[in-house]
Amino acid sequence: MTALPVATGRRTLSTMLRLARSHPRDCVATGVWTVAAALATVTGPLLLGALVDAVGSRHRGSAGPLLALLAVVGVAGAILSALAQRAIVALAARITAALREKILGRVLTLDSTVVHGAGSGDVTSRVTEDMEIFSEAAPLLAEVFAAAVTVAVSFVGFSSLDWRLAAAFVIVFPVYALSLRGYLPKAGARYAAERRAAADRTQTILESLHGAATVEAFGMAPLQAERVAAASARATEAGISALRLSLWLTKTMNGAEALGLSAILLTGSLLVHGHVIAVGAVAAAALLFHRLFDPLGTLLGSFDDVQRAGAALSRIVGVAGMPGAEPVSVRAPDGPVAIEVRGVRHSYDGTADVVRAMDLTVPAGTSVAVVGASGAGKSTLAAILAGLLPSSAGTTALRDARGTVASADLGEAGRSRWIGMVAQDTHVFTGTLREDLTLAVPDADDHRISAALATAGARWAAALPDGLDTRIGPDGLHLDPAQAQQLALARIALADPPVVVLDEASAEAGSAHAHELEEAATALMRGRTAVVVAHRLSQARVCDRVLVMDHGRVVEQGTHDELLARDGRYAVLWRMWTMRTHTPAEPVQAVSGSSARPARG
């Protein structure tokens, strides 16, 4: 399995700055209001110090104007802080939205073989968990920026009182530096490990759910449960390790604050006794430092969340910056297309082959059914033939009247012109029925759409309240599994590729519409080169040839009748199937290359 890239810190920062620069007005507003709010934060303690001196002097008449000015600064500070927070949050929200669109857009344009090679868990965790972590941290990152500006302006305020008070204030930074020196080298690695462990956990859970049938068939439930538990334990251990480091940083921060305030009070006391500065300056310095508790706490205490967000952001930028599938100029298929497989094998872990030394030729316009027990390698072979999964070795090619084209050279766009695939699990997109179907052919008119629905046996579409404009999906009309499968078959019929791969596309064994799905799949195969992973053996018998797979190899092949006459594995599977379904073995017209195929387009 090939891991997706993780961006370097420099590249991650560069991406964030580029996203920020794409919103210049928000950046200017954020900078102006943040600096103004920081100035108001510093001005308040300075005025209060002047007020202390005024009250203690003979010129108490100046206390009234100072009080009024202090009130004005307080109100202005609150307003400016609100405006700064609003600008910062708006900028953070826009950057987050742009980043979300960037990664989703990139994932959708990645070559499917890259996604399969990395594993769905890694891709899913980056688009969901990592993006969620960054989204939640974005307001905090904005607060960190405001806190940094406030600390910088406050240092100027300390310097305006007395340079020795500023020096006393600076004493906290070596403590912070030592704390961060012990924290930062470990934090990045620990949070990256936490994110990797979370991705591994997601991958293990997804594999358990998607492979539930295989897990049940081989009695692997206890073993898979142990794997999930082990992955969860590793993720929990990584999280606890990062949390311990975070708590250590928090304790050192509290110690630094106590040291800093003590240093300012001690320095101020000595300067007052030496008649160098007035009491008001010390009071102002102490209040100013107290005012900095929150910004300093945000600035340094946020390293925990910043490191976590940085680890997630690096994973997001790593995918968002990946090159999309290169546009490949591939000619359109010319007439019927044959499939040629030579020496194909595939392994998911680099050791055990799921498909072994496969040689296969499917003549143009003929159909082949692939049957076998769960785990035999049927779906893996189907994904390789459809071009969705790169084989570990060997070649897969398509041959038409003009010559041979390697499947690996087709690219995403070219692949869809030559091959269409329907899997058992299909997705219904939110939108109208027309919009869902025309994902395959955006310029298809209503006549072509209706013809595709008829091919798929989707007679229910004609009875929809708004016809093709009826909204379907999560926020519209709910389609049952059989209807969703017919929708997927209609998409392929609309795209009209010369080769179709059906991975248990009619495996609704318990559905009242199972026979309709089989008829729709048979209609889709007619006149096309078809490879069918047949869960229902009643579909296998209508194909020109049947392949029986076991542990990644083809152990039997022939027509339905030939394999029954041999009384081998297929015959056993057929008897078990007919006993379970009570399906009579009456003759069924086979799907052959001589069948008339509807005109393309």
C-alpha positions in Angstrom: 0.0 0.0 0.0 1.4 3.4 -1.0 1.0 6.2 1.5 -0.2 9.6 0.3 2.3 12.4 0.7 2.6 14.7 3.7 3.6 18.3 3.0 6.7 19.9 4.6 6.3 22.7 7.1 7.6 25.3 4.6 5.2 24.1 1.9 2.3 24.1 4.4 3.0 27.7 5.5 3.4 28.8 1.8 0.0 27.3 1.0 -1.7 29.1 3.9 -0.1 32.4 3.0 -1.2 32.0 -0.6 -4.7 31.3 0.5 -4.7 34.3 2.8 -3.4 36.6 0.0 -6.3 35.6 -2.1 -8.5 37.6 0.3 -6.7 40.9 0.5 -9.6 42.9 1.9 -10.0 40.5 4.8 -6.3 40.5 5.4 -6.2 44.3 5.6 -9.2 44.5 7.9 -7.7 41.8 10.2 -4.4 43.6 10.4 -5.9 47.1 11.0 -8.5 46.1 13.7 -6.1 43.7 15.4 -3.4 46.4 15.8 -5.9 48.9 17.0 -7.4 46.6 19.5 -3.8 45.8 20.8 -3.1 49.5 21.2 -6.3 49.9 23.2 -5.3 47.0 25.4 -1.9 48.6 26.2 -3.3 52.1 26.6 -5.6 51.1 29.4 -3.0 50.0 31.9 -0.8 53.0 31.0 -3.7 55.4 31.7 -4.4 53.6 35.0 -0.8 54.1 36.0 -1.0 57.8 35.3 -4.2 57.9 37.3 -2.4 56.3 40.3 0.2 59.0 40.1 -2.4 61.7 39.7 -4.3 60.6 42.8 -1.1 60.5 44.8 0.1 63.9 43.7 -1.0 67.4 44.6 -2.6 67.8 41.1 -5.6 65.6 41.7 -7.6 67.7 39.3 -6.2 65.7 36.4 -7.8 62.5 37.7 -11.2 63.4 36.3 -10.1 63.7 32.7 -7.9 60.6 33.1 -10.9 58.6 34.3 -13.0 59.8 31.4 -10.3 59.0 28.9 -9.9 55.6 30.6 -13.6 54.9 30.1 -13.4 55.9 26.5 -10.4 53.7 25.9 -12.2 50.8 27.6 -15.2 51.1 25.4 -13.1 51.7 22.3 -11.0 48.6 23.2 -14.1 46.4 23.5 -15.4 47.7 20.1 -12.1 47.3 18.4 -11.6 43.8 19.9 -15.0 42.8 18.6 -14.2 44.1 15.1 -10.8 42.4 15.1 -12.3 39.1 16.2 -15.0 39.4 13.5 -12.4 40.1 10.8 -10.1 37.3 12.0 -12.9 34.7 12.1 -14.1 35.8 8.7 -10.6 35.4 7.2 -10.2 32.0 8.9 -13.5 30.8 7.6 -12.7 31.8 4.1 -9.3 30.2 4.2 -10.9 27.0 5.6 -13.6 27.0 2.9 -11.0 27.5 0.2 -8.8 24.7 1.6 -11.8 22.4 1.9 -12.7 23.0 -1.7 -9.1 22.6 -2.8 -8.7 19.1 -1.1 -12.1 17.9 -2.3 -11.4 19.1 -5.8 -8.0 17.4 -5.8 -9.3 14.1 -4.4 -12.0 13.9 -7.0 -9.5 14.4 -9.8 -6.9 12.0 -8.5 -6.3 8.9 -10.6 -8.5 6.2 -9.1 -5.4 3.9 -9.0 -3.7 6.3 -6.6 -6.7 6.3 -4.3 -6.9 2.5 -4.4 -3.1 2.2 -3.8 -3.2 4.5 -0.8 -6.3 2.9 0.8 -9.7 4.5 1.4 -8.9 5.0 5.1 -6.1 7.4 4.5 -8.0 9.4 1.9 -11.2 9.4 4.1 -9.3 10.5 7.3 -7.7 13.4 5.4 -10.9 14.7 3.9 -12.9 14.2 7.1 -11.0 13.9 10.4 -8.0 16.1 9.4 -10.2 18.7 7.8 -12.4 18.8 10.9 -9.4 19.2 13.2 -8.1 22.2 11.1 -11.6 23.7 10.8 -12.0 23.6 14.6 -8.5 25.0 15.1 -8.8 27.8 12.5 -10.5 30.3 15.0 -7.7 29.5 17.5 -5.1 30.1 14.9 -6.7 33.5 14.4 -6.5 34.2 18.1 -2.9 33.2 18.1 -2.2 35.9 15.5 -4.1 38.5 17.6 -2.2 37.4 20.8 1.2 37.8 19.0 0.3 41.3 17.9 -0.8 42.2 21.5 2.4 40.9 23.0 4.5 42.9 20.5 2.6 46.1 21.2 2.8 45.5 24.9 6.6 45.3 24.8 6.6 48.8 23.3 4.3 49.8 26.2 6.8 48.4 28.8 9.6 50.2 27.1 7.7 53.5 27.3 7.6 53.1 31.1 11.2 52.2 31.8 13.7 50.0 30.0 14.4 48.1 33.2 10.7 47.1 33.5 10.8 45.9 29.9 13.9 43.9 30.8 12.0 42.4 33.8 9.2 41.5 31.4 11.6 39.9 29.0 12.8 37.5 31.7 9.8 35.2 31.0 10.9 34.5 27.5 13.9 32.4 28.3 11.7 30.2 30.4 9.2 29.9 27.6 12.1 29.2 25.2 13.4 26.4 27.3 9.9 25.0 27.7 9.3 25.1 23.9 12.7 23.7 23.3 11.7 20.6 25.2 8.2 20.6 23.7 8.5 21.3 20.0 10.9 18.6 18.9 8.6 16.0 20.4 5.2 17.5 19.7 5.4 17.4 15.9 6.4 13.8 15.9 3.8 12.8 18.5 0.9 14.5 16.8 1.9 13.2 13.4 2.0 9.7 15.0 -1.4 10.4 16.5 -2.8 11.3 13.1 -1.2 8.2 11.4 -2.7 6.0 14.1 -6.1 7.6 13.6 -5.8 7.0 9.9 -4.8 3.3 10.5 -7.8 2.9 12.8 -10.1 4.4 10.2 -8.7 2.1 7.5 -9.1 -1.0 9.7 -12.7 -0.1 10.5 -13.6 0.6 6.9 -12.0 -2.7 5.8 -14.0 -4.5 8.4 -17.3 -2.9 7.3 -16.7 -3.2 3.6 -15.5 -6.7 3.9 -18.2 -7.8 6.3 -19.3 -10.6 3.9 -15.8 -12.0 3.7 -15.3 -11.7 7.4 -18.5 -13.7 8.1 -17.7 -16.3 5.4 -14.3 -17.2 6.8 -15.3 -16.8 10.5 -12.8 -13.9 10.8 -15.0 -11.8 13.2 -12.9 -12.5 16.3 -9.6 -11.8 14.4 -11.0 -8.7 12.8 -12.3 -7.5 16.2 -8.8 -7.9 17.6 -7.3 -5.9 14.7 -9.8 -3.1 15.3 -9.1 -3.2 19.0 -5.3 -3.1 18.4 -5.6 -0.2 16.0 -7.8 1.7 18.5 -5.3 0.9 21.3 -2.4 2.3 19.2 -4.5 5.5 18.4 -5.4 5.9 22.1 -1.7 5.4 23.2 -0.6 8.0 20.7 -3.2 10.5 22.0 -2.2 10.0 25.6 1.5 10.5 24.8 0.6 13.8 23.1 -1.6 14.8 26.0 1.2 14.2 28.6 3.5 16.5 26.7 0.7 19.2 26.5 0.2 19.1 30.3 4.0 19.5 30.9 3.9 22.7 28.7 0.9 24.1 30.6 2.8 23.7 34.0 5.9 25.4 32.7 3.7 28.3 31.4 2.2 28.8 34.8 5.6 28.9 36.4 6.8 31.5 33.8 3.8 33.8 34.6 4.6 33.7 38.3 8.3 34.4 37.7 7.5 37.3 35.3 5.1 39.1 37.6 7.5 38.6 40.6 10.3 40.1 38.5 8.3 43.2 37.5 7.1 43.9 41.1 10.6 43.4 42.5 12.2 45.6 39.8 9.6 48.2 40.2 9.9 48.3 44.0 13.7 48.9 43.7 13.2 51.6 41.1 10.5 53.3 43.3 12.7 53.2 46.4 15.5 54.7 44.3 13.2 57.5 43.1 13.8 56.5 39.5 10.2 56.0 38.6 6.8 56.7 40.2 4.5 54.1 41.7 2.1 54.6 38.8 4.6 53.2 36.4 5.0 50.0 38.5 1.2 49.7 38.7 0.9 50.1 35.0 3.6 47.5 34.3 2.0 45.0 36.7 -1.4 45.6 35.2 0.0 45.4 31.7 1.7 42.1 32.4 -1.5 40.8 34.0 -3.4 41.8 30.9 -0.9 39.7 28.9 -1.7 36.5 30.8 -4.5 35.7 28.4 -2.5 36.6 25.2 0.6 34.8 26.4 -1.5 31.8 27.5 -3.2 31.8 24.1 0.1 32.2 22.3 2.0 29.5 24.2 -0.8 27.2 25.4 -2.1 27.0 21.8 1.1 25.2 20.7 -0.7 22.0 21.7 -3.6 22.6 19.3 -1.4 24.4 16.8 0.8 21.3 16.6 -2.2 19.1 16.2 -3.7 21.3 13.5 -0.3 21.6 11.8 0.0 17.8 11.6 -3.5 17.6 10.1 -2.9 20.6 7.8 0.3 19.0 6.5 -1.6 15.9 5.5 -4.4 18.0 3.9 -1.9 20.1 1.9 0.0 17.0 1.0 -3.0 15.7 -0.9 -4.3 19.1 -2.1 -0.9 19.8 -3.7 -0.7 16.4 -5.5 -0.9 16.7 -9.3 -4.2 15.6 -10.6 -4.6 12.9 -13.2 -2.7 14.1 -16.3 -5.1 14.7 -19.3 -4.4 11.9 -21.7 -5.3 12.1 -25.3 -6.8 8.7 -26.1 -8.7 7.9 -29.2 -12.3 6.8 -29.1 -12.9 3.0 -29.4 -13.6 1.8 -32.9 -16.2 -0.9 -32.9 -16.4 -3.9 -30.5 -13.5 -4.2 -28.0 -11.8 -7.3 -26.8 -10.0 -7.6 -23.4 -6.5 -9.2 -23.2 -4.9 -10.0 -19.8 -1.4 -11.4 -19.7 0.4 -12.5 -16.5 -1.7 -10.3 -14.2 -1.3 -10.8 -10.5 -2.1 -8.6 -7.5 -1.1 -8.4 -3.8 -2.4 -5.9 -1.3 0.3 -6.5 1.3 3.2 -7.3 -1.0 3.3 -11.0 0.1 0.1 -12.9 -0.6 -1.3 -12.7 -4.1 -5.0 -12.2 -4.3 -4.9 -12.7 -8.1 -2.2 -15.1 -9.4 -0.7 -15.3 -12.9 -3.9 -14.6 -14.7 -4.1 -15.0 -18.5 -7.4 -14.1 -20.0 -8.9 -13.2 -23.3 -12.5 -12.0 -23.7 -13.4 -11.8 -27.4 -15.1 -8.6 -28.5 -18.9 -8.7 -28.0 -18.8 -11.8 -25.7 -19.6 -12.1 -22.0 -17.7 -13.9 -19.2 -19.0 -14.6 -15.8 -16.6 -14.9 -12.9 -17.8 -17.1 -9.9 -16.3 -18.5 -6.8 -16.3 -18.4 -3.1 -15.9 -15.1 -1.1 -12.2 -14.2 -1.1 -11.4 -16.0 -4.3 -10.2 -12.7 -5.9 -13.2 -12.0 -8.1 -13.7 -8.3 -7.2 -10.0 -7.6 -7.3 -9.9 -9.0 -10.8 -12.9 -6.9 -11.8 -11.3 -3.7 -10.4 -8.1 -4.5 -12.4 -10.1 -5.1 -15.6 -12.0 -1.9 -15.1 -8.8 0.0 -14.7 -9.6 1.1 -11.1 -6.8 -0.9 -9.5 -3.3 -1.2 -10.9 -2.1 -4.8 -10.9 1.1 -5.7 -9.1 2.4 -7.4 -12.3 1.3 -8.2 -15.8 -0.6 -6.2 -18.4 -4.3 -5.5 -19.3 -5.1 -4.2 -22.7 -8.1 -3.4 -24.9 -8.2 -4.3 -28.6 -10.5 -2.9 -31.2 -10.5 -2.6 -35.0 -7.6 -0.1 -35.0 -5.3 -1.9 -32.6 -4.4 -2.4 -29.0 -4.5 0.2 -26.2 -3.0 -0.6 -22.7 -5.5 0.0 -19.9 -2.7 1.8 -18.0 -2.4 4.4 -20.8 -6.1 5.4 -20.9 -6.2 7.8 -18.0 -9.4 8.7 -16.1 -11.3 10.4 -19.0 -10.2 7.8 -21.6 -11.1 4.9 -19.3 -14.7 6.1 -19.1 -15.0 6.1 -22.9 -13.8 2.5 -23.2 -15.0 0.8 -19.9 -18.0 1.2 -17.6 -18.2 -0.5 -14.2 -21.2 -1.1 -11.9 -20.5 -2.3 -8.4 -22.8 -3.8 -5.9 -22.6 -0.7 -3.7 -23.9 2.3 -5.6 -24.4 5.9 -4.6 -27.3 8.1 -5.2 -26.2 11.8 -5.5 -28.4 14.6 -4.2 -30.2 16.4 -7.0 -32.7 15.7 -9.7 -32.9 12.3 -11.4 -31.7 14.0 -14.6 -28.6 15.5 -12.8 -27.7 12.2 -11.3 -27.9 10.4 -14.7 -26.1 13.0 -16.7 -23.0 12.8 -14.6 -22.0 10.3 -17.2 -23.0 12.3 -20.2 -23.6 16.0 -19.4 -25.1 16.9 -22.8 -27.6 13.9 -22.9 -31.1 14.9 -23.9 -34.3 13.6 -22.3 -34.8 11.0 -25.1 -31.4 9.4 -24.4 -32.0 9.5 -20.7 -35.4 7.8 -21.0 -33.9 5.1 -23.3 -31.1 4.5 -20.7 -33.7 4.1 -17.9 -35.7 1.7 -20.1 -32.6 -0.4 -20.7 -32.1 -0.5 -16.9 -35.7 -1.6 -16.4 -36.4 1.6 -14.2 -40.1 1.8 -15.0 -40.7 3.5 -11.7 -39.0 6.6 -13.1 -42.0 7.3 -15.4 -44.3 7.5 -12.4 -42.2 10.1 -10.4 -44.2 13.3 -9.5 -41.9 15.6 -11.4 -40.4 13.1 -13.9 -36.7 13.6 -14.5 -36.8 16.8 -12.4 -37.8 14.9 -9.3 -35.2 15.4 -6.5 -33.6 12.2 -5.2 -31.0 11.3 -2.7 -30.7 12.2 1.0 -32.8 15.4 0.8 -35.2 14.1 -1.8 -37.0 10.9 -2.8 -35.5 7.8 -1.2 -34.6 5.0 -3.6 -34.4 1.5 -2.4 -31.3 -0.6 -3.2 -32.8 -2.1 -6.3 -33.8 1.3 -7.7 -30.3 2.7 -6.9 -28.8 -0.3 -8.7 -31.0 0.4 -11.7 -29.9 4.0 -11.6 -26.2 2.9 -11.8 -27.0 0.6 -14.7 -28.8 3.4 -16.5 -25.7 5.7 -16.1 -23.6 3.0 -17.9 -26.2 2.6 -20.6 -26.2 6.4 -21.1 -22.4 6.5 -21.3 -22.5 3.6 -23.7 -19.0 2.2 -23.4 -18.1 -0.9 -25.5 -16.9 -2.8 -22.4 -18.8 -3.2 -19.1 -17.6 -4.8 -15.8 -20.4 -5.7 -13.5 -19.2 -6.6 -10.0 -22.2 -8.4 -8.5 -24.4 -5.6 -9.9 -27.6 -7.6 -9.5 -26.8 -9.2 -6.1 -30.1 -8.3 -4.5 -30.8 -11.9 -3.4 -33.5 -11.0 -0.9 -35.1 -8.4 -3.1 -38.4 -8.8 -4.9 -36.8 -7.0 -7.8 -33.8 -9.3 -8.2 -35.2 -10.8 -11.4 -35.7 -7.3 -12.9 -32.1 -6.4 -12.0 -30.9 -9.5 -13.8 -32.9 -8.6 -16.9 -31.5 -5.0 -16.8 -27.9 -6.3 -16.4 -28.5 -8.7 -19.3 -29.9 -5.9 -21.5 -26.9 -3.8 -20.7 -24.4 -6.6 -21.6 -26.1 -7.3 -24.9 -23.8 -6.3 -27.8 -21.0 -5.3 -25.5 -17.9 -7.1 -24.1 -18.9 -7.9 -20.6 -17.2 -9.3 -17.5 -19.7 -10.2 -14.7 -18.8 -11.1 -11.1 -21.8 -13.2 -10.6 -23.2 -13.6 -7.1 -26.4 -15.0 -8.5 -25.5 -18.0 -10.7 -28.7 -17.5 -12.7 -26.8 -14.6 -14.2 -23.7 -16.7 -14.9 -25.6 -19.1 -17.0 -26.6 -16.5 -19.5 -23.0 -15.6 -20.2 -21.0 -17.1 -23.1 -18.3 -18.4 -20.7 -17.9 -19.0 -17.0 -14.6 -18.8 -15.0 -14.5 -20.4 -11.6 -11.9 -18.8 -9.4 -10.3 -20.2 -6.2 -7.5 -18.5 -4.2 -6.7 -16.1 -7.1 -6.6 -18.7 -9.9 -9.0 -19.9 -12.6 -9.6 -23.5 -11.8 -12.4 -24.2 -14.3 -13.8 -22.5 -17.3 -16.3 -23.2 -20.0 -19.9 -22.7 -20.9 -22.6 -23.2 -18.3 -23.6 -26.5 -19.8 -20.0 -27.8 -20.3 -19.2 -27.1 -16.6 -22.3 -28.8 -15.4 -21.4 -31.9 -17.5 -17.9 -32.0 -15.9 -19.5 -32.2 -12.5 -16.7 -30.1 -10.9 -16.7 -27.1 -8.7 -19.1 -25.1 -10.8 -21.6 -28.0 -10.8 -21.4 -28.1 -7.0 -22.0 -24.3 -6.7 -24.9 -24.6 -9.2 -26.6 -27.4 -7.2 -26.2 -25.4 -4.0 -27.5 -22.3 -5.7 -30.6 -24.0 -7.1 -31.4 -25.8 -3.8 -31.2 -22.5 -2.0 -33.2 -20.4 -4.5 -35.4 -23.2 -5.9 -34.6 -21.8 -9.3 -35.5 -24.2 -12.1 -32.7 -24.8 -14.6 -34.7 -24.0 -17.7 -32.9 -22.9 -20.8 -32.1 -19.2 -21.0 -31.0 -17.4 -24.1 -27.3 -16.5 -23.8 -25.9 -13.1 -24.3 -23.6 -13.4 -27.3 -21.6 -11.2 -29.6 -24.1 -11.9 -32.4 -26.9 -10.1 -30.5 -27.8 -6.8 -32.0 -26.5 -3.9 -30.1 -28.3 -0.6 -29.9 -26.7 2.1 -31.9 -24.1 4.0 -29.9 -25.0 7.6 -29.0 
